[in-house]
Amino acid sequence: MTGELSPIDKAKFVAAKRAADFVEDGMRVGLGTGSTAAWLVRCLGEMVEQDGLKIRGVPTSTRTAELAREVGIEVISLDEARWLDLTIDGADEFDANLSLVKGGGGALLQEKIVATASDQMIVIADAAKEVEHLGSFPLPIEVIPFGWQTTQALVEETLVSMDVMGRQASLRMNGEIPFITDEGNHILDLHLGRIGNARQLAMVLNQIPGVVENGLFIDICDKVVIGYGDGRVETRDINEGTVSEDRLDFVETDNLFRDI
Ligand code: 5RP
């Protein structure tokens, strides 16, 4: 079955598998959203089933909650956990400071709340997610449906004085209808091209009434685990200033690759 995985999926898988090694018995773990985070959830599910790992997971979306339950992870709410030992999540972009763009899957609000409530955040990603400057990937912002067009206009006006290349915002769609987040909100994707000052932009966007949260994660991520299609894995720790590399073998198990 692994032979059918594309190099990008193999890269996501090995990043997730390596990051799962950071999860220890008794931890409360934030579970990210997206295709890379789904590998992580599957890896943790296998560790629960095969090694008796005891963890409680706080999912960042309904789809992650469903998968976590399916693979046997005990799911609790953030309010039950209050604080987490570790959150592991994917990203759409990361730079050398481990600043992130997230929200490609529309779960940025819960992802940011959960990651911020964690002692540590680890991002898992394939190498294509690394960028010199954030902004090629459209920056998602979550906005409330009430007056969203007015909010969009305010956002575009605000971007005029920001250090960005593009200023166009588009409403994310789900087919013919607007995409709805788990919190019942909409997503505006900001086509910025290049973000000069991500910290400033993140603060300014959140001042606009109608904007609930933006997909810039600044000073939240501690480590990134980067996977490659040939099984290589690189782990960078921004606090320790360390970089380590190793290689993972693909081991097929029914659990991990079931239904993929
Ligand atoms: C979801 C996210 C995801 O982490 C991000 O979109 C990366 O997804 P994938 O692992 O599928 O590439 O932020 O809101």
Boltz pocket constraint, residues with backbone or C-beta under 6 A from the ligand:
constraints:
  - pocket:
      binder: B
      contacts: [[A, 32], [A, 33], [A, 34], [A, 35], [A, 36], [A, 37], [A, 89], [A, 90], [A, 91], [A, 92], [A, 101], [A, 102], [A, 103], [A, 104], [A, 105], [A, 106], [A, 107], [A, 108], [A, 111], [A, 124]]
      max_distance: 6.0
